[in-house]
Amino acid sequence: MLNTWYRYLLIAGFLAASCIKIAEARPTTTLTVNVNGIAHKKGEICLRVYPSAQGFPLDNSLGSRSKCTQIKGTSVQHVFTGLVPGTYAVAVVDDQKGDHKLHRDIFGIPQDGFGISRNPTVSISTGMPKFNNASFKVTKNTTINISMKYSLDP
């Protein structure tokens, strides 16, 4: 009779243990973005980190993170924390109008200063860079430098 109770307790213990959701701690990392070559003395530099090609480089997308920082010189730095290690791309806008978006003319040519991670060529012939051309691996602590552009590349 006592063995039967032990069996029931043992089975109940296994059932209870199987119902417990174990929280898995996902490793996170930091991404430091240095933006250099800012031409204006006022306004904001807006940065958006994209974890995939969805929305890159012009639209907000699910999973992307953004931050706008007041311009106080020719460069700004922002640290994004809590990113899961992986592949990312960053788009930057020199936001002089305060609306947090890149303005373009009827031909799609940027009217605001902009920057893209890995500093790819942006010209009429290349168009806006694809995610693959701007993406990079984020590991434990990653730092990137982005140079602002105020016109298309030749």
N, C-alpha and C positions, 0 to 999 in steps of 0.2 A: 504494500500500500504506500509506503514511504517512497519507494522508487518511482511510483506512478506520479506522485506530487513533484518530485525532482524533474521528471520528464516534462510535466506541464509547465513548470517554472522555466526550464531550459528552452522549451519551444516558445513560450511567451517572451522570454528575453530576446531570442533571435528575431521574433516578429517585431518587437519594439525597436530593436536596433536597425532593422531594415526600413522602418518608417522614418528614421531620423535623416533629415537632409543634411549632408555634410557640405559645409561651405568650403568651396575650393578657392584658395587665395590665388588670384591671377597676378602674375608679376606685372608691375608697371614701370614706366620709365619717364624720363624728362626729355623734352626737346627744347633747346635754346635756339631762338631765331634772332640773328643780328641782321638788321636792315641798314644798309649804308647808302650814301649818296643822295640823301633827301634834299631837294632843292628849295622847299618852302620853309618858312619860319612859323607858320600857323597851321591849324587844321589837325588832322589825325592820320596816323598810319594804321590801317586796318589789315590784320593778318587772318587768314583762314587756313586751317590744316585739314586736308582731305585724306581719309583712310582708303579711298578707292577712286576710280575714274568718274564715279557718279557725281555730276555737277561741276567737275573741275574744268577750267579754273574760274568760271564766272558766276556760278549759281551756288546758293546755299543747298546743302544736301544732308540727308540723314547721316548722322555719324560725324559730320564735320564739326570742328570747334573753331571759334573765332574770338578775336580780341582786338579792340581799337585802343591805341595809345596816343596821347597828346604829343605833338612834335615839339621837341625842346632843343633841337640841334640838327646836325646832319646825319645822325644815326639814332636808332632806337633798338632796344633789346626786349624781347618777351620770352618768358619761360612757360611752356605748356607742361603741366604735370599730369600724372595719372594716365598716360597713354600706354596702351598695350603694345609691346614690341611688335614691329611689323613694317610694312611699306607705306609711306606717306608722301604727299606733295603739299607745298605751301604756295598760296597766292597772296600778294600784297597789293594794296591800293593806297595811294596818297590821296586821302579823302578831304578835299577842300570845301565841299558843299555840305558835309555833315550828314549825308544820307547812306553812308556805308556801302556804296557800290561804285563800280567802274563805269564811267560814262564813255560811250563810243559814238562816232559819227555815223552817217548813213551807210558808210562802207565797212563799218566794224572796226575802224582804227581807234585805239584808245585815246581819249581826250584828257585823261588823268594820268599821273605817274603810276607805274605799276612795277611789280617784280614777281619773279617766279623762281621757285627753288631750282637749284643746279644752274641758274642763270642761262637758260637756252636762248638761242637766237630767235627773235620775234620780228618777222618782216612780212611784207606783202606776199612774198613767195612761200614762206614757211607757214604763215598763219599763226594762230595761237598754239602753243605747244600742247601735246597730248600728255596724259598722266604718265605714260611710260618714259617720256623724255624729261620729266621734272621730278620723278619719284626717287626716293632714297630709303635706305633701311634705317629704322630707329631701333637702337639697342639700348643698353642700360642708361647712358647719358650721352645724348647726341647733340652736337652744335652745328648749325649751318649758317652760311652767310649769303644774303641776297642783296644784289645791287639793283637800285631803283633805275628805271628807264623812263624817260619823259618823251621819247619818240621811238618809232620803229627802228630796228637795226637796218643798215644799208643792205 
